[in-house]
Amino acid sequence: MLVLRRKKNESLLIGDNIRITIIECAADGVRVAIDAPKQVSILREELSEAEQTNKSALAPNVNSVMLLQSILKQRTDNEQKDSQTS
């Protein structure tokens, strides 16, 4: 990790096409401006973490899917046996 000290209106460059400029320094935080190509995704870290949490919550658990398949198969098998004995 690189740690830099910057003052208001000073910038730092990342590669050839990303510029981060310090806009304001205050007791409650720092405001920065980021100039980057449109194809570069820029997210606050907490939003990125929330996005990952949401994506993992949407993905089915393989064990749960297998258990559900097993239950449905047993149910189908039992229904077939019941229909044959009737």
C-alpha atoms as an extended CHARMM CRD file, in Angstrom:
* protein
*
        86  EXT
         1         1  MET       CA              0.0000000000        0.0000000000        0.0000000000  PROA      1               0.0000000000
         2         2  LEU       CA              1.2540000000        3.4290000000       -0.9180000000  PROA      2               0.0000000000
         3         3  VAL       CA              0.4780000000        6.2450000000        1.5360000000  PROA      3               0.0000000000
         4         4  LEU       CA              0.7220000000        9.8270000000        0.2640000000  PROA      4               0.0000000000
         5         5  ARG       CA              0.1050000000       13.2140000000        1.7900000000  PROA      5               0.0000000000
         6         6  ARG       CA             -1.7500000000       15.6690000000       -0.4480000000  PROA      6               0.0000000000
         7         7  LYS       CA             -3.0770000000       19.1600000000        0.1800000000  PROA      7               0.0000000000
         8         8  LYS       CA             -6.1710000000       20.8420000000       -1.2060000000  PROA      8               0.0000000000
         9         9  ASN       CA             -6.0660000000       21.1410000000       -5.0190000000  PROA      9               0.0000000000
        10        10  GLU       CA             -3.1610000000       18.6880000000       -5.3070000000  PROA      10              0.0000000000
        11        11  SER       CA             -3.5500000000       15.5730000000       -7.4100000000  PROA      11              0.0000000000
        12        12  LEU       CA             -2.0880000000       12.1570000000       -7.8910000000  PROA      12              0.0000000000
        13        13  LEU       CA             -2.0280000000       10.0780000000      -11.0450000000  PROA      13              0.0000000000
        14        14  ILE       CA             -2.7390000000        6.3890000000      -11.4270000000  PROA      14              0.0000000000
        15        15  GLY       CA             -1.3950000000        5.1450000000      -14.7230000000  PROA      15              0.0000000000
        16        16  ASP       CA             -1.7920000000        7.4910000000      -17.6680000000  PROA      16              0.0000000000
        17        17  ASN       CA             -5.5130000000        8.1460000000      -17.4510000000  PROA      17              0.0000000000
        18        18  ILE       CA             -6.7300000000        8.3640000000      -13.8240000000  PROA      18              0.0000000000
        19        19  ARG       CA             -6.3340000000       11.5740000000      -11.8320000000  PROA      19              0.0000000000
        20        20  ILE       CA             -7.4280000000       11.9760000000       -8.2020000000  PROA      20              0.0000000000
        21        21  THR       CA             -7.6080000000       15.5530000000       -6.9240000000  PROA      21              0.0000000000
        22        22  ILE       CA             -8.1540000000       16.6290000000       -3.3210000000  PROA      22              0.0000000000
        23        23  ILE       CA            -11.0480000000       19.0950000000       -3.3510000000  PROA      23              0.0000000000
        24        24  GLU       CA            -11.6160000000       19.7400000000        0.3400000000  PROA      24              0.0000000000
        25        25  CYS       CA            -10.1370000000       18.6780000000        3.6710000000  PROA      25              0.0000000000
        26        26  ALA       CA            -12.4060000000       18.9210000000        6.7140000000  PROA      26              0.0000000000
        27        27  ALA       CA            -12.6520000000       17.3970000000       10.1750000000  PROA      27              0.0000000000
        28        28  ASP       CA            -15.4140000000       15.0300000000        9.0560000000  PROA      28              0.0000000000
        29        29  GLY       CA            -13.7010000000       13.8060000000        5.8860000000  PROA      29              0.0000000000
        30        30  VAL       CA            -11.9350000000       14.5420000000        2.6400000000  PROA      30              0.0000000000
        31        31  ARG       CA            -13.6190000000       15.2840000000       -0.6820000000  PROA      31              0.0000000000
        32        32  VAL       CA            -11.8660000000       13.9420000000       -3.7470000000  PROA      32              0.0000000000
        33        33  ALA       CA            -12.5210000000       14.2760000000       -7.4590000000  PROA      33              0.0000000000
        34        34  ILE       CA            -11.7240000000       11.3150000000       -9.6710000000  PROA      34              0.0000000000
        35        35  ASP       CA            -11.1780000000       11.7690000000      -13.3870000000  PROA      35              0.0000000000
        36        36  ALA       CA            -11.1000000000        8.3860000000      -15.0900000000  PROA      36              0.0000000000
        37        37  PRO       CA            -12.2830000000        6.7750000000      -18.3410000000  PROA      37              0.0000000000
        38        38  LYS       CA            -15.9470000000        5.7270000000      -18.3840000000  PROA      38              0.0000000000
        39        39  GLN       CA            -15.0530000000        2.0370000000      -18.5870000000  PROA      39              0.0000000000
        40        40  VAL       CA            -13.3150000000        2.2260000000      -15.1790000000  PROA      40              0.0000000000
        41        41  SER       CA            -15.7470000000        1.3160000000      -12.3950000000  PROA      41              0.0000000000
        42        42  ILE       CA            -15.4950000000        3.5810000000       -9.3460000000  PROA      42              0.0000000000
        43        43  LEU       CA            -17.4050000000        2.5510000000       -6.2060000000  PROA      43              0.0000000000
        44        44  ARG       CA            -17.1800000000        3.4000000000       -2.5410000000  PROA      44              0.0000000000
        45        45  GLU       CA            -15.8420000000        0.3130000000       -0.7820000000  PROA      45              0.0000000000
        46        46  GLU       CA            -18.9610000000       -0.1840000000        1.3590000000  PROA      46              0.0000000000
        47        47  LEU       CA            -21.1280000000       -0.2150000000       -1.7760000000  PROA      47              0.0000000000
        48        48  SER       CA            -18.8650000000       -2.7560000000       -3.4220000000  PROA      48              0.0000000000
        49        49  GLU       CA            -19.0680000000       -4.9850000000       -0.3190000000  PROA      49              0.0000000000
        50        50  ALA       CA            -22.8670000000       -4.6590000000       -0.2450000000  PROA      50              0.0000000000
        51        51  GLU       CA            -23.0120000000       -5.5860000000       -3.9300000000  PROA      51              0.0000000000
        52        52  GLN       CA            -20.9260000000       -8.7210000000       -3.3080000000  PROA      52              0.0000000000
        53        53  THR       CA            -23.0980000000       -9.6730000000       -0.3190000000  PROA      53              0.0000000000
        54        54  ASN       CA            -26.2440000000       -9.2970000000       -2.4180000000  PROA      54              0.0000000000
        55        55  LYS       CA            -24.7970000000      -11.3590000000       -5.2560000000  PROA      55              0.0000000000
        56        56  SER       CA            -23.7900000000      -14.1910000000       -2.9060000000  PROA      56              0.0000000000
        57        57  ALA       CA            -27.2370000000      -14.1240000000       -1.2690000000  PROA      57              0.0000000000
        58        58  LEU       CA            -28.8370000000      -14.6270000000       -4.6890000000  PROA      58              0.0000000000
        59        59  ALA       CA            -26.6480000000      -17.6170000000       -5.5460000000  PROA      59              0.0000000000
        60        60  PRO       CA            -28.2590000000      -20.8840000000       -4.4550000000  PROA      60              0.0000000000
        61        61  ASN       CA            -26.4240000000      -23.0660000000       -1.9760000000  PROA      61              0.0000000000
        62        62  VAL       CA            -25.5000000000      -26.3200000000       -3.7690000000  PROA      62              0.0000000000
        63        63  ASN       CA            -26.3540000000      -28.4460000000       -0.7190000000  PROA      63              0.0000000000
        64        64  SER       CA            -29.7990000000      -26.8300000000       -0.4530000000  PROA      64              0.0000000000
        65        65  VAL       CA            -30.4940000000      -27.4540000000       -4.1260000000  PROA      65              0.0000000000
        66        66  MET       CA            -29.4340000000      -31.1010000000       -3.8190000000  PROA      66              0.0000000000
        67        67  LEU       CA            -31.6150000000      -31.5610000000       -0.7110000000  PROA      67              0.0000000000
        68        68  LEU       CA            -34.6150000000      -30.0520000000       -2.5060000000  PROA      68              0.0000000000
        69        69  GLN       CA            -34.0390000000      -32.3370000000       -5.5000000000  PROA      69              0.0000000000
        70        70  SER       CA            -33.9070000000      -35.3400000000       -3.1760000000  PROA      70              0.0000000000
        71        71  ILE       CA            -37.1500000000      -34.3520000000       -1.4340000000  PROA      71              0.0000000000
        72        72  LEU       CA            -38.9250000000      -33.7870000000       -4.7420000000  PROA      72              0.0000000000
        73        73  LYS       CA            -37.6940000000      -37.1150000000       -6.1130000000  PROA      73              0.0000000000
        74        74  GLN       CA            -38.9480000000      -38.9550000000       -3.0100000000  PROA      74              0.0000000000
        75        75  ARG       CA            -42.2870000000      -37.2100000000       -3.3080000000  PROA      75              0.0000000000
        76        76  THR       CA            -42.5760000000      -38.1480000000       -6.9920000000  PROA      76              0.0000000000
        77        77  ASP       CA            -41.5880000000      -41.7470000000       -6.2520000000  PROA      77              0.0000000000
        78        78  ASN       CA            -44.1880000000      -41.9840000000       -3.4660000000  PROA      78              0.0000000000
        79        79  GLU       CA            -46.9060000000      -40.5280000000       -5.7130000000  PROA      79              0.0000000000
        80        80  GLN       CA            -46.0450000000      -43.0660000000       -8.4290000000  PROA      80              0.0000000000
        81        81  LYS       CA            -46.2370000000      -45.9570000000       -5.9100000000  PROA      81              0.0000000000
        82        82  ASP       CA            -49.5750000000      -44.6830000000       -4.5980000000  PROA      82              0.0000000000
        83        83  SER       CA            -51.0210000000      -44.4490000000       -8.1150000000  PROA      83              0.0000000000
        84        84  GLN       CA            -49.8600000000      -48.0020000000       -8.9390000000  PROA      84              0.0000000000
        85        85  THR       CA            -51.4840000000      -49.4740000000       -5.8270000000  PROA      85              0.0000000000
        86        86  SER       CA            -54.8110000000      -47.7210000000       -6.4650000000  PROA      86              0.0000000000
